Amino acid sequence: MPNWTLSDGDLEAALDLSPEGELTLELRHAGKTVVEPSRLGLRTAHADLTTGLEFLGLSERRVEESYRTVIGKRREHRYEAGEWTLSFARGGDRLDLLVRVGGGGVAYRYVVPWSGPVTVIDEISEYVVPGDARAVLLPYENGRCDYEEIHRHTTVGAAEPILYGYPSLFQTGAAWLLITESDLDSGYAGSRLRFDGRAFRLDLPDPYVTAASPLVTPWRTAIVGDLAAIVESDLVTSLAPPSRVEDTSWIKPGAAAWSWWSDGPSTRDLDAQKHWVDFAAEHGWPYVLADAGWNKEWMPELIAYARDRGVGVWLWSHWQHVDTELEHREKLALWKEWGAAGVKIDFTESDGQDRMRWFDAILAATARLKLMVVFHGGTIPRGTERTWPQFMTAEAVKGAEWLKPKPGKEPLYPATHYLSLAFTRNVQGPMDFTPCTFTGVRAISAGFELALSVIFESGIQHFADSIEAYQARPEALRLLSAVPTAWDDTRLLSGDPADHILLARRSGADWYIAAGVSGEARTLTVPLGFLGQGEWAAEIYRDAPGDAIAAETVTVSGGGELDLAVPSNGGFTLHLRRQTP
């Protein structure tokens, strides 16, 4: 009975071919099983490639890549992994299984190298996670592309047998496991996980997917390690294809003022939008977002007004309004001619293959026209920011849009919602939560809300509250006028998806540390061992009475510690600059 063990450091992928010709995969970390033997294979319209497989041969190579992204947890990346190609046949039909082990995880994909089109009607890939494993799962509403739910904290054995969206997070023993996918394009459909009480099995949104031979599936991806390895991972990005944009000098991440959240009618008012441009310019925010309701009669005037003040304008559009190549030429090209910086494209609600064809087309068009792009109302990124660096962020999250204040409205999210996202959705890629809504209906403190500007990574960070709300908190506005939206390094200092997070990010020589807790008040110890030797000026932004923000500056030493008290469901942010003699 053929079997293979593929390894890289503490990671092992054990493959087994049964006497019936059925493939299984087991994942181990430090000798402990994190995914029990799980079925692999495809059913196509012309052949069942899940059973009766015969082994043909194996080849291997070493993958070593260095690449740069414009946005993300870091901008310089290094990926090293072993790659094995195992070839199987059933009759005259062939199936290749590519497995990579390294870069902090294990990934595999199928290649069907036939002579004509390949139609997949089912993929039986599954993950059998031990029943006592802790699980953080995102319910996925059947029939919709819906990532706008609240995570469930449970165990695998107690999980409800429904659909769950990527990524799914598990803890078994000392190891954490994050399951997702990478490198999705029009050759396939986005999948999700259907739990049957035993296994999390891939579920496709379409009755079938089809592509020219060789059909290549996305990478089925498992990040494995301690919790810091999960949060800091760039495996999803590393598995995506290299950049298709040679010149990225025009792509500029940054903060954006967004009036719709606090004042919906303002999007229809030229003078109101100019007021927001003035506010953005005053506080160093490079962009404003003109959301649904902007008028083509006055938009060129607004863009010119903003340009004179060093501010770029983003334009909202429904995806169906830029659905064809003709609309790309007539609308996108016109907006570029006006001088728009980018487009926010909304209501892309599908994981199906047809929508993936649209994504391929719109990403190519915006790259050609040198327009940055944000996607809302749709799916998660799957390494998109590497392949198409003008892609700045995507929603695919239950964000602050749901927290707009109304009389009598109660908070919709527990504090754990924000923590769950930092350990799951934002690991997947940039996330447009639209944070720092101090006047929103929320369960977390103002200090925790401000910390989201660092905890949540997004190439364009839309700060969504009103001008008056920010002006009423000048200390918060001081931080928001400085905080980057793209990073050079990210480190989890401590945390737990249901308890707290203490996260450090670096931009240039400066470090930002953000914290948030769920539950009772406590004191958090900030370890400063990652800082270089010497003294650092630490600006501390923390909760103050009356839902306010207080700021102070203290001197800390690299290698030391800093203890900070945090109120219930509270948080804080540090901005650290090295002091020179």
Secondary structure as GFF3:
##gff-version 3
##sequence-region A 1 581
A	DSSP	beta_strand	3	8	.	.	.	ID=ss1
A	DSSP	beta_strand	11	17	.	.	.	ID=ss2
A	DSSP	beta_strand	23	29	.	.	.	ID=ss3
A	DSSP	beta_strand	32	39	.	.	.	ID=ss4
A	DSSP	beta_strand	42	44	.	.	.	ID=ss5
A	DSSP	beta_strand	48	49	.	.	.	ID=ss6
A	DSSP	beta_strand	54	68	.	.	.	ID=ss7
A	DSSP	beta_strand	76	90	.	.	.	ID=ss8
A	DSSP	beta_strand	93	102	.	.	.	ID=ss9
A	DSSP	beta_strand	105	112	.	.	.	ID=ss10
A	DSSP	beta_strand	118	123	.	.	.	ID=ss11
A	DSSP	beta_strand	126	127	.	.	.	ID=ss12
A	DSSP	beta_strand	134	139	.	.	.	ID=ss13
A	DSSP	beta_strand	152	155	.	.	.	ID=ss14
A	DSSP	beta_strand	163	172	.	.	.	ID=ss15
A	DSSP	beta_strand	175	182	.	.	.	ID=ss16
A	DSSP	beta_strand	192	195	.	.	.	ID=ss17
A	DSSP	beta_strand	200	203	.	.	.	ID=ss18
A	DSSP	beta_strand	209	211	.	.	.	ID=ss19
A	DSSP	beta_strand	215	216	.	.	.	ID=ss20
A	DSSP	beta_strand	219	225	.	.	.	ID=ss21
A	DSSP	alpha_helix	227	232	.	.	.	ID=ss22
A	DSSP	alpha_helix	235	238	.	.	.	ID=ss23
A	DSSP	beta_strand	254	258	.	.	.	ID=ss24
A	DSSP	three_ten_helix	264	268	.	.	.	ID=ss25
A	DSSP	alpha_helix	270	282	.	.	.	ID=ss26
A	DSSP	beta_strand	287	290	.	.	.	ID=ss27
A	DSSP	alpha_helix	299	308	.	.	.	ID=ss28
A	DSSP	beta_strand	312	318	.	.	.	ID=ss29
A	DSSP	three_ten_helix	319	322	.	.	.	ID=ss30
A	DSSP	alpha_helix	325	327	.	.	.	ID=ss31
A	DSSP	pi_helix	328	332	.	.	.	ID=ss32
A	DSSP	alpha_helix	333	338	.	.	.	ID=ss33
A	DSSP	beta_strand	342	346	.	.	.	ID=ss34
A	DSSP	alpha_helix	353	369	.	.	.	ID=ss35
A	DSSP	beta_strand	372	375	.	.	.	ID=ss36
A	DSSP	alpha_helix	384	387	.	.	.	ID=ss37
A	DSSP	beta_strand	391	394	.	.	.	ID=ss38
A	DSSP	three_ten_helix	400	403	.	.	.	ID=ss39
A	DSSP	alpha_helix	415	423	.	.	.	ID=ss40
A	DSSP	alpha_helix	425	428	.	.	.	ID=ss41
A	DSSP	alpha_helix	446	455	.	.	.	ID=ss42
A	DSSP	beta_strand	460	463	.	.	.	ID=ss43
A	DSSP	alpha_helix	467	471	.	.	.	ID=ss44
A	DSSP	alpha_helix	474	480	.	.	.	ID=ss45
A	DSSP	beta_strand	489	496	.	.	.	ID=ss46
A	DSSP	beta_strand	500	507	.	.	.	ID=ss47
A	DSSP	beta_strand	510	517	.	.	.	ID=ss48
A	DSSP	beta_strand	522	527	.	.	.	ID=ss49
A	DSSP	beta_strand	535	544	.	.	.	ID=ss50
A	DSSP	beta_strand	548	557	.	.	.	ID=ss51
A	DSSP	beta_strand	561	566	.	.	.	ID=ss52
A	DSSP	beta_strand	571	578	.	.	.	ID=ss53
###
